[in-house]
Structures are given as C-alpha cells and as structure tokens.
Amino acid sequence: MISVILCTYNRDRYIYNVLESIAVGDLPHAEYEIVLVDNNSSDRTKEECVRFMSAYPDIRFNYCFEANQGLSYARNCGIRNAKGDILVYVDDDALVNKEYLSTYADFFRRNADAVAAGGPILPQYDGCEEPDWMSHYTRQLVTGKLYLGEKEREFPGDAFPGGGNAAYRKSVFDAVGLFNVELGRKGNSLIGAEEKDLFDKMTSRGMKFYYLPTAILYHLIPPKKLTQDYFDRLTFSIGVSERYRTLQIGKKKYFVRLVKEAVKWAATLVLWSGFALRGQFNKGNKLISFRRNVTQGLLRKQTTE
C-alpha cells in the first residue's frame, strides 16, 4: 500500500485542493492512505481536512499533529504513522496530475530493487507572472522546478528528487535513519538541505533513485516568493544549510564545499557575462546576488528567520 504524506504549516488556502487532486487521480482509493501532518498550524487547516474527509469518506485519512516545529519533525512523524510500504511526499502548496499515484505504484511494482523515485516539479504562478529577472538558474532555486525530459531513468550525477515530490520504500529509513531535524524549514525559517542530506546517505550506500516523467507536481508560486526579501533570505539560508550539513560530516567536507563555492563563482561570472552581452543585466545581476548570499551563509553561523 502507498502512504501519501503531506506535511503542512498554515496553508489552509491550498490544502483542500492538493488533497482533492490526489483523490480524483486514477489510483483506486483502496490502494492508498493519506497521512496529513499538521505542524502547529494556527489557521483553518484542520477544518479544511474535515471538509475533505466529508467529501471523500472512502479514503483512509490519518490526521496527525506534530508539536515540534520543523519540516523534518513533520516528515518523520509521517514515517512513524504511515501504514504503507511506499511513502510518497507531496508538498502542501501544490497540485498533482491524474496519473501521479498510479505512476509511483506501477514503478515500484515493476522495480523490486528500486528504493526511491521522484517526478517533475513544474511551477504555476498564483496571482502573479514570472518576473523578468528569472532565468533557468534562479527558476530552479525559487520555484523548485525539476524537469529531466520524458523518459524514465536514473537521476543523473548529483541530481536527486525534489523533496515535495519524492517517493521512498519505507525500508530506506530503516537503513539510513530519519530526516535530520537540525535541517529543514522551521516556521518561517528557510533553512533546508534535509533532502540533500538524506540522498547523500542513500548514495553512499549504493542506493539508486529514479526519475518518473508522469508523476507530475505543479508547485504554486505566490507573489511573496518573488520579492527581493524572500530571495535574499532563501539564498542566504542555502549557504547556512550547507555550512551546517557539511560540518556535521567533518571539516574536510566543509572545506571541499568552500572549494566548490569558488568554482561556482567562476561559473556565475561566466554566466553573468553571457547575460550582459545579451543586455539581460537583470538576470545576470540576480545570479551574482544569489551567489553572494550563499557564500555569506556558508561563512557565517547564524540562521535566517
């Protein structure tokens, strides 16, 4: 059986719609459950869940409350309460396509040795349009966009599934442990890297994960995620997250990450030059801002709230 896990914090505007997009999919309701983890929401999240349960009474729905603030705490709560052997994480500010769950169910049936998979994450702007400073590089950063084509395959290189559209065999967590509660978003903090931490552990054990083009998640992007303040906090938090994640492994890992940051600066300057030659200074300058903020986060200890 599949357990669909949604971790949510004050997203009553979106939660019913994402639940309904799962419910109207083509996988029979008897083949999955929904585990919703409420991480201290102060809005109408619980009421929206009750509304959904009334509309779809035949779906097994497990409403859980996680008092410890943080996405990793909530994700771990979902693992502990899930009854299925396949765990599918879905973002609470998203929608999924009709074939979403049936794609995961079919994949894991066909591939007994596969332990994890993920699908495309496509941005949908909610009440706003894509700004002119957005480029391929900042789009992935701000919206989480992930698209690797129309063929099922292993994730290439250092790539891994996006945290809001990822599926695991439950046995993965027995092997590598749960999500690191020192990483991941907490309330309004934008600290992350908990998925990268998990997939690095999986890779070190030779585990493989696969890209499934027909398990599509549409990520809703509100205007506030396109502001300069959000961009600066997000990119600084990436650096802080990487500092903490690598130092947990060891000083050598942190030093290697600093070296990689220097290489990334060189690549960023090349990209800026390309944008400048085309007169797209807003796109190039945004990349410089991105890199500067990440570097500052890597070199400083404090977190961003």
C-alpha positions in Angstrom: 0.0 0.0 0.0 1.0 3.6 -0.6 1.0 6.2 2.1 0.8 9.8 0.8 2.3 12.1 3.4 1.5 15.8 3.4 3.3 18.0 6.0 1.6 21.3 6.4 2.0 24.6 8.2 -0.6 27.4 7.8 -1.5 26.5 4.2 -5.3 26.4 4.6 -5.6 28.3 1.3 -4.1 25.3 -0.6 -4.6 22.2 1.5 -8.0 21.1 0.3 -7.1 21.5 -3.4 -4.0 19.4 -3.1 -5.9 16.7 -1.2 -8.6 16.7 -3.9 -6.1 16.5 -6.7 -4.9 13.3 -5.1 -8.4 12.0 -4.6 -9.5 12.4 -8.2 -6.5 10.6 -9.5 -6.7 7.2 -11.3 -5.4 5.0 -8.5 -8.2 3.3 -6.6 -8.8 4.7 -3.2 -8.4 1.3 -1.6 -4.7 1.2 -2.7 -3.5 4.2 -0.6 -4.0 6.2 2.5 -3.3 9.9 3.2 -1.3 10.9 6.2 -1.6 14.6 6.9 0.8 16.0 9.5 -0.2 19.4 10.9 2.9 21.1 12.2 1.3 23.6 14.6 -0.9 25.4 12.1 -2.9 28.3 13.6 -5.2 28.8 10.6 -8.1 26.6 9.3 -6.0 23.7 8.2 -7.9 21.2 10.5 -11.3 22.4 9.3 -10.2 22.0 5.7 -9.1 18.5 6.5 -12.5 17.7 8.0 -14.2 19.1 4.8 -12.1 16.8 2.7 -12.9 13.8 4.8 -16.6 14.6 4.5 -16.3 14.9 0.7 -14.2 11.7 0.3 -15.2 9.4 3.1 -13.9 6.2 1.4 -10.3 7.4 1.5 -8.3 6.4 4.6 -7.3 9.7 6.1 -5.0 9.9 9.1 -4.7 13.5 10.6 -1.6 13.8 12.8 -0.4 16.7 14.9 3.3 17.3 15.3 4.1 19.8 18.1 7.8 20.0 17.4 8.2 22.8 14.9 10.0 21.9 11.7 9.5 20.2 8.4 11.9 17.3 9.3 10.0 16.7 12.5 6.8 16.6 10.5 8.2 14.3 7.8 9.5 11.9 10.5 6.0 12.0 12.1 4.6 10.9 8.8 7.0 8.0 8.6 6.1 6.8 12.0 2.3 7.0 11.3 2.3 5.6 7.8 1.0 2.1 7.3 2.2 1.7 3.7 5.5 0.3 2.5 5.8 3.0 -0.1 5.9 6.6 1.2 5.1 9.5 -1.2 5.7 13.0 0.0 3.6 15.7 -1.6 4.0 19.5 -1.0 1.1 21.2 0.7 1.2 24.2 -1.8 0.8 22.1 -5.0 -1.4 20.0 -7.2 -0.7 16.6 -8.8 -1.7 15.2 -12.1 -4.3 12.3 -12.5 -1.6 9.7 -13.1 0.5 10.7 -10.1 0.0 7.9 -7.7 -0.6 5.2 -10.3 2.8 6.1 -11.8 4.5 5.5 -8.4 2.5 2.3 -7.7 3.4 0.9 -11.1 7.1 1.8 -10.9 7.7 0.2 -7.5 5.7 -3.0 -8.6 8.0 -3.3 -11.7 11.2 -2.5 -9.9 11.6 -4.6 -6.8 15.2 -3.3 -6.2 14.3 0.4 -6.6 14.2 2.3 -3.3 13.3 5.9 -4.3 11.9 8.0 -7.1 10.7 11.4 -8.0 8.9 13.2 -10.7 8.8 16.6 -12.4 8.1 19.8 -10.4 6.6 22.4 -12.6 5.9 26.0 -11.3 2.4 27.6 -11.6 2.3 31.3 -10.7 -0.6 32.0 -8.4 -1.8 35.6 -8.8 1.4 36.8 -10.4 3.6 36.4 -13.5 7.2 35.3 -13.8 9.5 38.3 -13.3 11.9 39.4 -16.0 14.9 38.6 -13.7 14.1 34.9 -13.7 16.4 32.6 -15.6 16.9 28.9 -15.8 19.2 29.0 -12.7 17.0 31.2 -10.5 13.8 29.4 -11.5 15.0 26.1 -10.1 16.1 27.9 -6.9 12.9 29.9 -6.3 10.2 27.6 -7.7 11.9 24.2 -7.2 11.4 23.4 -10.9 12.7 20.0 -11.9 12.3 18.6 -15.4 14.6 15.9 -16.9 12.6 15.1 -20.0 10.0 12.5 -21.0 12.0 9.3 -20.3 12.1 7.2 -17.1 15.7 6.9 -16.0 18.1 7.2 -13.0 18.7 10.6 -11.7 22.0 11.8 -13.3 25.1 12.9 -11.5 24.4 14.7 -8.2 20.7 15.2 -9.0 18.0 13.9 -6.7 14.2 14.1 -6.4 12.7 17.3 -5.1 11.5 17.0 -1.5 7.9 17.9 -2.4 7.6 15.2 -5.0 9.5 12.1 -3.8 8.7 8.5 -3.0 10.6 6.0 -0.9 10.3 2.5 0.2 9.8 2.7 4.0 12.9 0.4 4.4 15.1 3.3 3.3 14.6 5.0 6.6 15.5 1.8 8.5 18.8 1.8 6.6 19.8 5.4 6.7 17.8 6.9 9.5 15.1 9.6 9.5 15.3 13.2 8.3 17.8 15.4 10.2 15.7 17.6 12.5 18.5 20.2 12.6 17.9 20.8 8.9 14.7 21.7 7.1 12.4 24.6 7.4 11.0 25.6 10.8 8.1 28.0 10.9 9.2 31.0 8.7 12.9 29.9 8.6 14.1 28.9 5.2 16.9 26.6 6.3 16.9 23.5 4.1 19.2 20.7 2.9 17.4 17.9 4.7 16.6 16.1 1.4 20.2 16.5 0.2 21.5 15.1 3.5 19.2 12.1 3.1 20.0 11.4 -0.5 23.8 11.7 0.2 23.4 9.0 2.8 21.5 6.8 0.3 24.1 7.4 -2.4 26.9 6.4 0.0 25.1 3.0 0.4 24.8 2.5 -3.3 21.0 3.2 -3.4 19.7 4.4 -6.7 16.7 6.7 -7.3 14.8 7.2 -10.5 13.1 10.0 -12.4 9.4 9.3 -13.4 8.2 11.8 -16.0 4.5 11.1 -15.5 4.4 11.7 -11.7 3.9 15.5 -12.1 3.6 18.0 -9.3 2.6 21.6 -10.0 4.1 23.9 -7.4 2.1 27.0 -6.8 4.2 30.2 -6.5 2.5 33.2 -4.8 3.8 36.8 -5.2 5.6 36.9 -1.9 8.1 34.3 -3.2 9.1 36.7 -5.9 10.1 39.5 -3.6 13.7 40.6 -3.0 13.4 40.0 0.7 12.3 36.4 0.1 15.1 35.8 -2.5 17.8 37.2 -0.1 16.6 35.1 2.9 16.3 31.9 0.8 19.7 32.2 -0.8 21.4 33.1 2.4 19.7 30.1 4.1 21.1 27.8 1.4 24.6 28.8 2.5 23.8 28.4 6.2 22.2 25.0 5.5 25.3 23.8 3.5 27.6 25.0 6.3 25.8 23.1 8.9 25.3 20.0 6.8 28.9 19.7 5.7 30.4 20.5 9.2 28.2 17.7 10.6 30.1 15.3 8.3 33.5 16.9 9.0 35.8 19.9 8.4 37.2 18.3 5.3 33.7 18.1 3.8 33.2 21.8 4.6 36.5 22.7 3.0 35.6 20.8 -0.1 32.3 22.7 -0.2 34.1 26.0 0.0 36.3 25.0 -2.9 33.2 24.1 -4.9 31.8 27.5 -4.0 34.8 29.2 -5.6 34.2 27.1 -8.7 30.6 28.2 -8.7 31.7 31.8 -8.5 33.7 31.3 -11.7 30.8 29.8 -13.4 28.5 32.6 -12.2 30.8 35.2 -13.6 30.8 33.5 -17.0 27.0 33.3 -17.0 26.8 37.0 -16.0 29.0 37.9 -18.9 26.7 35.9 -21.3 23.6 37.7 -19.9 25.4 41.1 -20.1 26.3 40.5 -23.8 22.6 40.0 -24.5 21.7 43.1 -22.5 19.9 41.0 -19.8 21.6 42.6 -16.8 18.7 41.9 -14.5 19.1 38.2 -15.0 22.9 38.3 -14.6 22.8 40.6 -11.5 20.3 38.3 -9.9 22.8 35.4 -10.2 25.5 37.5 -8.7 23.1 38.3 -5.8 22.3 34.6 -5.4 26.0 33.6 -5.3 26.9 36.4 -2.9 24.2 35.4 -0.4 25.0 31.7 -0.5 28.7 32.5 0.1 27.8 34.7 3.1 25.7 32.0 4.5 28.5 29.4 4.1 30.9 31.7 6.1 28.5 32.7 8.9 26.9 30.7 11.7 23.7 32.5 12.3 20.5 31.3 10.7 17.8 33.3 8.9 14.3 33.7 10.4 
